[in-house]
Amino acid sequence: MTQLTEPGDQRLAKGARARASIARRAAELASVEGLDGISIGMLATDLGISKSGIATLFGTKEALQLAAVQTARDVFIERVIAPSLREPAGRGRIRTLIERWFAHIENPPFPGGCFRVATLAEFSSKQGAVRDAVVADRDEWLALLTTEIGKAQDLGDFPGADPGQLVFELDAVVSAANIARQVGDSARVDAARVIAGRLLAG
């Protein structure tokens, strides 16, 4: 009988699953400890596996950090962006994007809340590949929002609004809501929702 999966393919698949699992845990820890706070040794101790096993999969701390950034990005796309883009273009899609963004903050997949907000604060004044990845992730998300608001304007929504300015304001409000949520200030999270709603109604 012909094998449908070669042993080498099985090893690759197993390695990919292990890499994904470790990267997810790295993102969880980084949301609390910061990206600079994670290391191959920390992950090995936390997961109860050997340092050499993690080193074989990632090679360097920087590669592990980059994998954590990519994992957090993938989770955000899955939870916020992909479902929202199934909505028709226009004000309704923008509202869905912002509502799912708030939900991502209020019911976060990582213990430290919004990964992007936490890592931007940590890496904004640094240089290197990790900082570039963190900034690129933020820039691409804000560019998507700006593009979607432009599409909504083509349909007659948000007349007279400056898409870039509106996105800047929304980003500031939702980022503040994340901080409020992390310190247990639910009243200010609610206030941020009201402000965002007012911005989207304009």
N, C-alpha and C positions, 0 to 999 in steps of 0.2 A: 504494500500500500504506500502511495506517495505521501510524504509528510507535507502538510500544508504550511507548517512553520518550521523553519530550520533552527537548530540549536543556537546559532549565532543571532538570529532574529529574536529568539526568546531572551537571550542575554541583553540585547539592546533594549527590548521592551522593559525588562526588569530594571535596567539601569535608568531608563527614562522615568519610570514610576518612582524609583528611589530619589532621583534628582528633584522631581516635582514635589515630593513629600518634604524633602529637606528644605527646598526653597520656600515652601509654604510656611514651615516652622520658622525659618529665618525672617520672613516678613512679619509673622506674629510677634517674635521677640523684638525685632527692630522697631515696631510700632510703639513699644514701651521703652526699650533701652537705647534706641537710636541705631542707625545703620553702623556707625563707628563702634557701637557697643557689642556688635555680634562678631564672632570669630569661629573658625573651624573647631577650635577646642571647646568653646561654649556649646556649639551645636552638638558636638560629639557627646559631651556630658549630659546635655538635656535629653537627647534622643537615645542615649545608652548604646551608642555605636562607636566604632573606632575612628580616630582622627584620620587615619590613613584612608579609610573608606570614603570619608567626605572629601579629603584632598584628591583622591582619584577622580571623583565626579566633578569637582569644581576647580581644583588646582590652587587658587589663591583666594584670599579674603575678598579682594575686589570682585572677583568673578562671583563669589557667593553673594555679595552685596547687590551686584547687578541682577542676579537671578531673583533676589528678593524684590527689587524694584519692578521687574517684569511680571512677577507673580501678582503683586498688588495691582498693577495695571490691568492684567487679565481679569482679575476679580472685579475691578471697577467696570470694565467693559461689559462683563457678563451681567452684573447686577443693575447697572445704571444705563449704559449707552445702548446696548443691543435691544433691550425691550422697548426703550423709548423710541428708537428709530422705526419701530413697526407702526407707530402712530402716524397719521397723515401730517405732512408738513404744515407748519403754521403755529399759531399761538398755543394750540393744544399740545403739540409736540414739545414746545419749550416748557410749558407747565409740567409735563410729565418728566422731562429731564431734570428739572429743578426739584420736583417732588421726590423722585428716586434718589437724587443727590442728598436731600435731607434724610430720607430713609436710610441711606448708606451710613450717614453719620449717627443717627439715633439708634440704629441696630447694626453696629459695625461688625464686619467679619474679622477684625483684628482687635485685640484687647486694648490697644492704645488709641483706638478711634481711627480717624481718617489718616491713612498712611501718608498720603500726599502732603497734607498740612504739616504733619510731624517732621517729615524728611526735608521739606523745603526749608523749614526753620533751621534745621541742623546743617544743611549743605549750601545755603544761599551765599555764604561768603567763602566757600572753598573752591578749589579747582580740581579737575580730573574727570575721569570717565563716569564715576558715580554721580557727581554733581550734574554733569551733562545729561545723564539719563533721567534724573529727577526733574530737571528743568524742562527737558524735551517733553516728558509726560505731561507736565502742567500746561506747557504751551500748546500742545496738540489738543488737549481737552478744551482750553479756552478758545482756540481757533475753531473747533467744532461748534461750540456754542455760538460764536460770532457768525459762522456760516449759516447755521440754522435760523438765527434771528434775521439774517439777510433774506433767506428764503421766505420767512414769514412776512417780511415787509413786501416782498414781491406779490404776496397774496392779499395785501392790504392791512396787515397787522403791524402794530408798533409804529404808526406813522410819525415821522419826524425824529424818531429815536436814533441816537448814534449807537450802532451795535457794539462797538468796542467799549464805549463808556458803560452801557448797560451790563455787559459781561463783567467788567471790572467791579461794578457795584454788587452784582450778584455774588461774585467770587468773594468779595470782602464780607458780605453778610453771612454766607454759608460757612466760610472759614471761622468767623467769630462764633457761629452756632456750634461748631465742632469743639472749640475751646470751652464754651459754656457747658456743653454736654459732658466733657471730660472732668470738669470740676463740680458737676452735679447741679448746675444752675439751670433747671428746666424752664424757669420763667423767661430767661433770655433766649433760650432755644425757641420758645413760642413767639417771643418778640421778633426774632429773626425771620420766622415764617411769615409773620404779618408784614414785615418790611419787604420781603421777597415778593409776596403777593401783591403789594402795592406797586412795586417796580414793574411787575408783569401785567398789571392792569392799565398802566399808563400808555 
